[in-house]
Structure formats: C-alpha cells, structure tokens
Amino acid sequence: MEKNEMIFGIRAVIEAIEAGKEIDKILIRKELQGDLAKELFDLIKGRGYLVQRVPVERLNRITRKNHQGVVAFISSVAYQRLGDIVPTLFEEGKVPFIVLLDGITDVRNFGAIARTCECTGVDAIVVPERGSVSVNADAVKTSAGALLHIPVCRERSIHSAIRYLKDSGIRVVAASEKAALNYTRADYTLPVALVMGAEDTGVDAGNLRLCDEIVAIPQVGNIGSLNVSVAAGVMMYEVVRQRMAEANA
C-alpha cells in the first residue's frame, strides 16, 4: 500500500472526508470513543462508506504511526453507481456490456481483467462492497491504466446488482466450469452482463441461480480450470466477435 493511499488519525480522516476524497474503506478500533470519534461517526453516517470495526492489533500492523484508532484508505478512482450508468447507456442508444466480478480478491487478476474490459469496450465493471479487491494504485498499475478509463461500480452485493440488471432488461450470463452449455452458444448481441467468479470458489451458488444463463469454456487439458483473468478475456472477446459479426452482416 503506497503512503499516499492511506490516511491515519481521527482528525486527518475527518478532513479527508470533508475535502471530498474518495474513501475506499475506513478501519476503526472497536473500542474507539470520545468527542472527536463521535464527530467522525456523525460525518460518515449515511455516506455509504465501507467501515470495519477492528482490533487495535490490526491497525498496528498497518502502520506504526499514531493512528488514534482510525485508518482510512483512499481509492485511486471515484466509484460510480450502476443505477446511474445503465440508464445513461440506454439513453445514448448503446447496447450495454457489463462485467461483474464475484469474489475476485487478487489485485493482479483484477487489473488484468480491467485491462481486457477496456480493450473490449466494456461499459462498466461491478464489484461488491465486501469480499472484493479495491481499486488501489497496484490495481491501476496492473491494469496498465485501464481502471482510469472505465467506470467501476461498487454495489452492496453482486446479488443485488444482478437483480437490478435483469430488471433493467440486461441478460446476465455467468461462467462456470460445471455448466453444460458452451460459451459460444449464448447470444451476446443483446444487452449483456458477464459474471466471473473467484478461482477457488467460482460464482456464488445463489448468484448463479439468479443468472439467465450459465456457460462453460471447454477445456481439454488436465488442470481443470483457467485463470479467471484468462477466462474473462475469452468470454469478453466472444461478445466482441458476435457483435462485430452482427454489425458486418
């Protein structure tokens, strides 16, 4: 974590919030009390920040400075809302192309996926508030700067994001190695959202049940699974292939 991404101390965090800094998350010591702490709590209330109450030992591992029980992390980009992005896409006459990342925590995979998203014309990347990688300087660097050019929406959960997309008329397609349908058989020419899951657990079972379609990338090797950034790239370029074929027909 680079120094300019982290702010520690109650007053410093308060000033960062008041200055309009894009806060990724705030870690607060469980027992924190006092007038200044109350001022911080009042300030963050209702702002939608990801706030975690943690033992002081965790804060001490993050920094040896006088953190006063509060450490905040600054996002390298301004998170956007899916509810703002989707209506705008339709209003502009575009065919929405969204990528949802369910449980992706590895910053290198995230950066690689974001880079491919930018190259394939993805309109937005969706990540959940919890259990996901953050858009920090390492992620931006790994993405070759792509994360500075593509909207990232941090939603309450992937589950709620899928529901919203379906209600908005966007077909949701999840990738799973257990699916029977070949990924090339799905129709990506209409508004579509791809759901990619973590390498160890895949897409959450509850989220899979919500999806309109579940597809698999065929494999003939012995390992049994692709790296998630590679799988995401395969899926995204199938969307590009189908849409280009339709445009040239």
C-alpha positions in Angstrom: 0.0 0.0 0.0 1.5 3.3 -1.1 1.7 6.0 1.6 -0.4 8.5 -0.4 -3.3 5.9 -0.3 -3.5 5.7 3.5 -4.6 8.4 6.0 -4.4 7.8 9.7 -5.6 9.7 12.7 -9.1 10.8 13.5 -8.7 14.5 12.5 -6.9 13.7 9.3 -9.6 11.3 8.2 -12.3 13.8 9.1 -10.5 16.4 7.0 -10.1 14.0 4.1 -13.9 13.3 4.1 -14.7 17.0 4.3 -12.3 17.6 1.4 -14.2 15.2 -0.8 -11.6 12.5 -1.0 -12.8 9.2 -2.5 -12.7 6.9 0.5 -12.3 3.2 -0.2 -12.7 1.9 3.3 -12.2 3.0 6.9 -10.9 0.8 9.7 -11.9 1.9 13.2 -10.7 0.5 16.5 -13.5 -1.4 18.2 -13.4 0.5 21.5 -12.9 3.9 20.0 -14.8 6.6 21.9 -14.6 10.3 22.6 -15.9 13.6 21.2 -13.6 13.6 18.2 -14.6 10.0 17.5 -18.3 10.9 17.7 -17.7 13.7 15.2 -16.2 11.1 12.8 -19.1 8.7 13.3 -21.6 11.5 12.6 -19.7 12.5 9.5 -19.6 9.0 7.9 -23.2 8.2 8.8 -25.3 7.7 5.6 -22.4 8.2 3.2 -22.2 4.6 2.2 -18.5 4.1 3.2 -17.2 0.6 3.9 -16.5 0.8 7.6 -14.9 -2.0 9.6 -14.5 -2.2 13.4 -11.3 -4.0 14.0 -8.9 -4.9 16.9 -6.1 -2.3 17.6 -3.6 -5.0 16.7 -4.7 -4.9 13.0 -4.2 -1.2 12.9 -0.8 -1.5 14.5 0.2 -4.0 11.7 -0.8 -1.5 9.1 1.1 1.5 10.5 3.4 2.2 13.3 2.4 5.9 13.4 0.0 7.3 15.9 -3.2 6.3 14.1 -5.5 7.1 17.1 -7.6 4.1 16.3 -8.6 5.2 12.7 -7.0 4.3 9.3 -8.7 5.2 6.0 -7.7 4.1 2.5 -8.2 6.3 -0.5 -9.4 4.9 -3.7 -7.4 5.6 -6.9 -10.7 6.2 -8.8 -14.1 7.5 -7.9 -16.6 4.6 -7.7 -19.8 5.1 -9.6 -23.3 3.7 -9.2 -24.8 1.1 -11.5 -28.1 2.9 -11.2 -26.5 5.9 -12.9 -24.5 4.1 -15.5 -27.2 1.8 -17.0 -29.9 4.4 -17.8 -27.3 6.6 -19.4 -26.2 3.8 -21.7 -29.7 3.1 -22.9 -30.3 6.9 -23.3 -27.2 7.1 -25.5 -28.5 4.2 -27.7 -25.8 1.8 -26.7 -26.1 -1.9 -26.2 -24.9 -2.3 -22.5 -21.9 -4.6 -21.9 -21.2 -5.0 -18.2 -18.8 -7.3 -16.3 -19.5 -8.4 -12.7 -16.7 -9.8 -10.5 -17.9 -12.1 -7.8 -15.3 -12.6 -5.1 -12.2 -11.5 -7.1 -9.6 -10.6 -4.4 -6.3 -10.9 -6.3 -5.2 -7.5 -7.5 -3.3 -8.9 -10.5 -6.3 -10.7 -11.8 -8.4 -7.7 -11.2 -6.0 -5.4 -13.1 -5.7 -7.9 -16.0 -9.5 -8.2 -16.3 -9.9 -4.4 -16.2 -7.3 -4.1 -19.0 -9.2 -6.5 -21.2 -12.5 -4.8 -20.3 -11.1 -1.5 -21.6 -9.9 -3.2 -24.8 -13.2 -4.9 -25.5 -15.4 -1.9 -24.9 -17.0 -3.0 -21.6 -19.2 -0.1 -20.2 -18.6 -0.8 -16.5 -17.1 -3.2 -14.0 -19.1 -4.1 -11.0 -17.6 -5.3 -7.7 -19.2 -5.9 -4.3 -18.6 -3.7 -1.2 -17.2 -6.7 0.7 -15.0 -9.6 -0.2 -13.5 -7.9 -3.2 -10.3 -6.3 -4.3 -10.1 -2.5 -4.1 -9.2 0.0 -6.8 -5.8 1.0 -5.4 -2.5 2.0 -7.1 -1.4 -1.6 -7.6 -4.6 -2.4 -9.4 -4.3 0.7 -11.6 -0.7 -0.2 -12.4 -1.6 -3.9 -13.2 -4.4 -2.7 -15.5 -1.9 -0.6 -17.4 -4.0 2.4 -16.5 -7.3 0.9 -17.8 -9.0 1.5 -14.5 -8.6 5.2 -15.1 -10.7 4.9 -18.2 -13.6 2.6 -17.3 -16.3 3.1 -14.7 -16.1 0.9 -11.6 -19.3 0.4 -9.7 -19.1 -0.8 -6.1 -22.5 -2.2 -5.2 -23.9 -3.5 -2.0 -23.7 -7.1 -3.4 -23.3 -8.9 -6.7 -26.8 -10.5 -5.9 -28.5 -7.1 -5.8 -26.6 -5.9 -8.9 -27.7 -9.0 -10.9 -31.3 -8.3 -9.9 -31.1 -4.7 -10.9 -29.5 -5.6 -14.3 -32.2 -8.1 -15.0 -34.9 -5.7 -14.1 -33.3 -3.2 -16.5 -33.6 -5.6 -19.4 -30.0 -6.8 -19.4 -29.3 -10.5 -19.9 -27.0 -11.9 -17.2 -24.6 -14.7 -18.2 -22.3 -16.5 -15.7 -19.3 -18.5 -16.4 -18.9 -21.8 -14.6 -16.8 -24.9 -15.4 -19.7 -27.1 -14.3 -22.1 -25.7 -16.9 -23.2 -27.8 -19.9 -23.7 -25.0 -22.4 -20.7 -24.0 -24.5 -20.0 -20.3 -24.0 -20.2 -19.7 -27.8 -23.8 -20.8 -27.8 -25.1 -17.9 -25.8 -26.3 -14.7 -27.5 -24.2 -11.7 -26.6 -25.6 -9.3 -29.2 -28.3 -8.0 -26.9 -27.6 -6.1 -23.7 -25.5 -8.4 -21.6 -23.7 -8.7 -18.3 -21.0 -11.3 -17.7 -20.4 -12.7 -14.2 -17.0 -14.1 -13.4 -16.2 -15.8 -10.1 -13.2 -16.3 -7.9 -10.8 -19.1 -9.0 -11.2 -21.2 -5.8 -15.0 -20.9 -5.4 -16.4 -19.7 -8.7 -19.6 -17.6 -8.8 -21.6 -17.9 -5.7 -24.4 -20.5 -5.9 -27.1 -18.1 -5.0 -25.9 -15.7 -7.7 -25.7 -18.5 -10.3 -29.4 -19.3 -9.7 -30.3 -15.7 -10.5 -28.5 -15.6 -13.8 -30.3 -16.1 -17.1 -27.7 -18.4 -18.5 -24.7 -20.4 -17.2 -22.0 -21.2 -19.7 -18.6 -23.0 -19.8 -15.4 -22.6 -21.7 -14.4 -26.1 -23.0 -11.1 -27.4 -21.7 -9.0 -30.4 -22.9 -6.1 -30.2 -20.5 -5.5 -31.8 -17.1 -5.6 -28.8 -14.8 -9.3 -28.4 -14.9 -9.7 -24.6 -14.7 -8.5 -21.4 -16.3 -7.1 -18.4 -14.6 -10.0 -16.1 -14.0 -8.5 -13.2 -16.0 -7.9 -15.5 -19.0 -11.4 -16.9 -18.8 -12.8 -13.4 -18.6 -10.8 -12.4 -21.7 -12.2 -15.4 -23.6 -15.7 -14.5 -22.7 -15.3 -10.8 -23.4 -13.9 -11.4 -26.9 -16.7 -13.7 -27.7 -19.0 -10.8 -27.1 -16.9 -8.7 -29.4 -16.8 -11.4 -32.1 -20.6 -11.8 -32.1 -21.3 -8.1 -32.1 -18.8 -7.4 -34.9 -20.3 -10.3 -36.9 -23.7 -8.9 -36.5 -22.6 -5.4 -37.5 -20.9 -6.7 -40.6 -23.8 -9.0 -41.7 
